[in-house]
């Protein structure tokens, strides 16, 4: 029998939704009986007056079994192994990476949003010369040579599994943000800011640091000479920075899986039809969502206005 041709997204859905849940929970033959009622844990607490540690309900693939208690298809197991190997890949973020180019000129707020998004997306881990993880704030003298590595907070394999189970892809469509000036919280118009140097007592000597304060001179009723205003983006695009980064990583993982799964016994795997960066795909046209804050057109005339025009015409 020939191999079935299937794209990588359909193969992942088949493996994680249909096949891998067939495996029973490890070391537990009473899984079905433990799911008879959601009140069972409370009943045990009342009987034993103690919190009972239940066995893990997941099978060896990290999924809830469906009580069929059959071995999954070998191709599904190969898919699982390939997804787990995604953790061995190294993901490098380009220095000039900009997922907001299609949203227009965002000024200095654009790079600031990207930096905040990268901070939410990644974390810095430190390792000593032996490869053991140490505190990210460790100094080289404390643990020998300290090597710092920037890693994703959410594993790329977890991103692939999530969308294999839920379908779809990480969201990438965005609403074009508007630049607005930060307003005074008391309704006094635009807010003004300035930076001043403050000196305080330190552990060994006076410490000097810079703080941001109100930049409006209320006695002269005008901003200070060194005052400045701040702007912000509405809506804040930091979430789309994170989701578009996850989309690019998810798409790169799919391409890696296609290459890794060419030797399956019953499936011939095709790459995904989705673009690597659809927000830059000119053939798809403008996919930016219109702003919900903008009026779609002129408001209809009220009854009083129509009545006045009718009276004037007669």
Secondary structure, DSSP 8 states (H G I E B T S, - for coil): ---EEEEHHHHHHIIIIIIGGGS-BTT-S-HHHHTS-TTHHHHHHHHHSS-------BBTTSSB--S------HHHHHHHHHHHGGGGS-----TT--TTGGG---THHHHHHHHHHHHHHEEEEEE-TTS-EE-TT--TTTSSS-EEEEEESS-HHHHHHHHHHH-S------B--EEEE-B-TTS-SB--EEEEEEEE--SSS-EEEEEEEE-EETTTTEE-TT-B--EEEES-THHHHHHHHHHHHHHHHHHHHHHHTTT-SSEEEE--SS-TTGGG-GGG----B--TTS-SS-----HHHHHHHHHHH-
